[in-house]
Each structure stands twice: as C-alpha cells, then as structure tokens.
C-alpha cells in the first residue's frame, strides 16, 4: 500500500525555515532497522508531537536530532546544520527520571545545572554567577515554579519536578526544545498543566518544540503538526490530516480506525497496538 504524505513532509517546502529536516532518512541499532525512508520537516516555531506505538523509534528520532545516533541512509539537518553542531541551541529533556524522596538538592540547583552542570562543584567567576542566577530565576518564573524552587527537589510532586526539569532544559535559551515523554507518570491534571505550559513557551518564547508523546489528547489542541512513526517511514502534518483511519492504515499496512469520543478525545483502534492507544494510560 502506498504511503500517503502531506505537503508539510517535504523538506524542500520549508527550506530555510526548518528546525528539523530529514530526507530519505533511515536508522538502525545494531542489525535492527528502526525506520527508513523518513521525510520530515518541523518548521521553526512549531509545536510538534512525535507519535507511534512502542518500539517504532520515537526516542531514536530525538537521538538522531541530537547527533547521538548516525543515520544509516539519507540526511538530516537541525537548525540549518548537521546534527551535533547545534550545541546549546537545543534543550533536551530525556524520559522522566525519578528523584529519591530524600534528595536534598534544591529545585533551583537542578535548574542551574542546565547552565553550568559541566562545572558542578567548581567555582564560577562572580559575574557569571550573577548572570546565571538571574537566568535561573527567569526560567523558574517562566514555568511557574517560583513558590517551591528553593525546596528540596525530592520533596516535590511529580508535576512540580517536571516543571523544574523543563526549566533546566530552557536555561541555556535554546531555539529547539526536545521533550521525551514529559507527560508520562503524571496524573491527568498535571499532564494538562504541563502540556499547556509547553504550548505557552512555544508561542511566547518562539521555541520550536518536538515532544514524544504516548497520549496525544492533552496536547492535541495546541499542536501545529504531528509526526507519526512506523518502521516503514513516517507521515507528518496537521493532526486532523494525519490521525485518520486511512492515513494510519496506509502507514502500518493494517486496518486502523480513529474514533472521536464525545469529549473530543481520539482513540486509535486496531493494529499495531490494542484499542485506546491514544487514551490516557493512567486512567485505570
């Protein structure tokens, strides 16, 4: 079955405006081919979600963008240069790590590690210390964490910790923010709060956001585009064009139906995963 593509997929359509552009891209881990023939363009200033079932290489895509994993075919450019050359122009939040409840390091110290973690434990010049403190205070306020940022991070709730980790990724003033399942392990109210925060940062700060997500619903209303991955490739474009039965059926070469509930949530039924792939996995 031919794989349908939206106009937004073609890299030539956004030359000069692409934050992330892949052309004919494929990647493998060892002898395992993760995906191939990926055409992708995420424009600067867009909020994009990276979707797909477990094991199709969503986190792998972020590693490629970061320059941590080379392509086996095709090419990729990030902020106009090869991956790995963008440096601090990229902010990255890996899959959620838990903090020990007894950890006494303050939230502001976690945030500051986004600026000078490479110097942790070493003295900093007085002037750079003052500039760093001002920037930390700025991003802490930006994520709405000022009221608890001086408390031990281990004593904070999951939603509060996640806001501080987002602030850490924002500390170097990146142009591109990569978030790997930042809503995972959060309850529904915190998912919605963090999703709204990320959308606001994207709009107000002009930061391009690529978020790996398991459940698209908390961020659906704020997305500019979605990237749906499969081993055969990818489709990308506005959610209303990509998350449809015909398009996903073609991508996975299997019958897939997309249902919309009365409250507007999307439910993907059929292969490659059991029903309710896009429903909230923390509901039950």
C-alpha positions in Angstrom: 0.0 0.0 0.0 1.4 3.4 -1.0 2.3 5.7 1.9 0.4 9.0 1.7 2.4 12.1 2.6 1.3 15.6 3.4 2.8 18.7 1.8 4.4 19.5 5.2 6.5 16.4 4.9 8.7 17.5 2.0 11.8 19.2 3.2 12.0 21.4 0.0 8.8 23.1 1.1 10.4 24.6 4.2 14.0 25.2 3.2 15.4 28.0 5.4 12.5 27.7 7.9 13.1 24.1 9.2 14.2 23.4 12.7 14.4 19.7 11.9 14.6 18.3 8.4 15.1 14.7 7.4 15.3 13.5 3.8 15.2 9.8 2.9 16.4 9.1 6.4 16.9 5.6 7.9 18.4 4.4 11.1 19.4 1.1 12.7 20.6 0.0 16.1 23.0 -2.9 15.6 21.4 -5.1 12.9 17.9 -3.9 13.7 16.5 -1.3 11.3 14.3 1.0 13.3 12.8 3.0 10.5 13.6 4.1 6.9 12.6 6.5 4.2 11.6 9.2 6.6 10.8 12.6 5.1 10.2 15.2 7.8 10.1 18.9 8.2 9.4 20.6 11.5 9.3 24.3 10.9 10.8 26.8 13.4 8.3 27.9 16.0 6.1 24.9 15.6 4.8 22.6 18.4 5.1 19.1 17.0 4.2 15.8 18.7 6.1 12.6 17.8 3.7 9.7 18.0 3.6 5.9 17.3 3.4 2.6 19.2 6.1 1.4 21.5 9.3 0.3 19.7 9.0 2.3 16.5 11.8 4.7 17.3 10.3 7.8 18.7 13.2 8.4 21.2 15.6 7.2 18.5 14.5 10.2 16.4 15.5 12.6 19.2 18.9 10.8 19.4 19.4 11.4 15.7 18.5 15.1 16.1 20.9 15.4 19.0 23.7 13.8 17.0 23.9 10.8 19.3 23.0 8.3 16.7 24.0 8.5 13.0 21.7 7.8 10.1 22.3 4.7 8.0 20.8 6.4 5.0 19.6 9.8 3.9 20.4 13.1 5.6 19.3 15.3 8.5 19.8 19.0 9.3 19.0 20.6 12.7 18.7 24.4 12.9 20.3 24.5 9.5 23.4 22.5 10.4 24.3 18.8 10.7 23.2 17.2 14.0 25.7 17.6 16.8 26.7 21.1 15.7 23.8 23.0 17.3 25.2 22.7 20.8 23.4 24.8 23.4 20.8 25.9 20.7 19.0 22.7 21.7 17.3 22.0 25.1 16.7 18.3 25.9 14.5 16.6 28.5 15.1 12.8 28.5 12.5 10.3 29.5 11.4 11.0 33.1 13.8 10.1 35.8 12.6 9.9 39.4 14.2 11.7 42.2 14.8 10.0 45.5 12.4 11.4 48.1 15.4 12.0 50.4 17.3 14.1 47.8 18.1 17.4 49.4 19.3 19.3 46.4 17.1 22.4 45.8 15.0 22.8 42.7 16.9 25.9 41.7 20.1 23.9 41.8 18.6 21.4 39.4 17.6 24.2 37.1 21.1 25.8 37.2 22.7 22.5 36.1 21.2 23.3 32.7 23.5 26.3 32.6 26.7 25.1 34.2 26.3 21.4 35.1 29.7 20.8 33.4 31.2 23.0 36.2 29.3 21.3 39.1 31.4 21.6 42.2 33.8 24.1 40.7 33.9 27.8 41.5 32.5 30.2 38.9 33.5 33.8 38.2 31.5 36.3 40.2 30.0 38.0 37.2 28.9 34.7 35.5 27.4 33.6 38.8 25.2 36.7 39.0 24.1 36.3 35.3 23.4 32.6 35.9 21.3 33.4 39.0 19.3 35.9 37.0 18.7 33.4 34.2 17.7 30.6 36.6 15.2 33.0 38.3 13.8 33.9 34.9 13.1 30.4 33.7 11.8 29.3 37.1 9.3 32.1 36.9 8.5 31.2 33.3 7.5 27.7 34.3 5.6 28.9 37.3 7.8 27.2 39.9 9.0 30.2 41.9 6.9 29.3 45.0 8.7 25.9 45.5 12.0 26.2 43.6 14.1 26.6 46.8 12.6 23.4 48.4 14.4 20.0 48.1 13.5 18.5 44.8 12.9 15.1 46.3 10.0 16.6 48.4 8.2 18.0 45.4 5.3 16.4 43.5 5.8 14.8 40.0 4.3 17.8 38.3 6.5 20.3 40.2 9.6 18.2 39.4 8.7 18.1 35.7 8.3 21.9 35.6 11.8 22.3 37.1 13.2 19.9 34.6 11.6 21.8 31.7 13.2 25.0 33.2 16.5 23.2 33.3 16.2 22.5 29.6 15.2 26.1 28.9 18.1 27.6 30.9 20.5 28.0 28.0 17.9 29.8 25.9 17.5 27.1 23.3 15.9 27.6 19.9 14.7 23.9 19.8 13.3 22.0 22.8 13.2 18.2 22.6 11.0 16.5 25.2 10.9 12.7 25.5 7.5 11.7 27.0 7.4 14.6 29.6 3.8 13.7 30.5 4.5 10.1 31.3 3.9 9.2 35.0 1.8 12.3 35.6 -1.8 12.3 36.5 -4.3 13.8 34.1 -4.5 17.2 35.7 -0.7 17.5 35.7 -0.5 16.3 32.1 -2.8 19.1 31.0 -1.0 21.7 33.1 2.5 20.7 31.8 1.1 20.5 28.2 -0.3 24.0 28.5 3.0 25.3 29.9 4.9 23.8 26.9 2.5 25.3 24.4 2.8 28.7 26.0 6.6 28.5 26.0 6.5 27.6 22.3 4.2 30.5 21.5 5.6 33.3 23.7 9.3 32.4 23.6 9.4 31.3 19.9 10.9 28.0 20.8 10.4 25.1 18.4 9.1 22.0 20.4 9.3 18.4 19.4 7.6 16.3 22.0 7.5 12.5 22.1 4.1 11.5 23.5 2.1 8.4 24.2 -1.2 10.2 24.5 -1.8 13.0 22.1 -5.0 14.2 23.7 -3.6 16.5 26.4 -1.7 18.5 23.7 -4.0 18.0 20.7 -5.5 21.5 20.8 -2.1 23.2 20.8 -0.3 21.2 18.1 0.9 22.6 14.8 1.7 19.2 13.5 2.2 15.5 14.4 4.8 13.1 13.2 3.5 9.5 13.2 6.3 7.0 13.0 6.4 3.4 11.8 9.2 1.1 10.6 8.1 1.8 7.1 8.6 5.5 7.4 6.5 8.4 8.7 3.7 10.7 7.9 3.5 14.3 9.2 1.2 17.3 9.1 -1.7 18.8 11.0 -3.4 16.4 13.4 -6.7 16.4 11.5 -4.9 15.2 8.4 -2.5 12.7 9.9 -4.5 11.0 12.7 -7.1 9.4 10.4 -8.0 5.8 9.7 -7.0 5.9 6.0 -3.6 7.5 6.6 -2.6 5.3 9.6 -3.9 2.2 7.8 -1.6 3.1 4.9 1.4 3.8 7.2 1.1 0.5 9.0 -0.4 -1.5 6.2 -3.1 -2.7 8.5 -6.7 -1.8 9.1 -6.9 1.1 11.7 -9.9 3.2 12.7 -9.7 6.5 14.5 -12.7 7.3 16.8 -13.6 10.6 18.5 -15.3 10.5 21.9 -18.0 12.9 22.9 -15.4 15.0 24.8 -13.2 15.3 21.7 -10.5 12.7 22.7 -9.1 10.5 19.9 -9.0 6.7 20.2 -7.0 4.7 17.7 -8.4 1.1 17.2 -6.7 -1.8 15.6 -3.1 -2.6 14.8 -0.3 -2.1 15.6 -1.4 -1.8 19.3 -4.5 -2.7 21.2 -7.5 -0.3 21.3 -7.3 3.0 23.1 -3.7 3.7 22.1 -4.4 7.4 22.5 -6.4 7.1 25.6 -4.8 8.0 28.9 -2.9 5.1 30.3 -3.2 6.4 33.9 -6.9 6.4 34.0 -7.4 2.9 35.2 
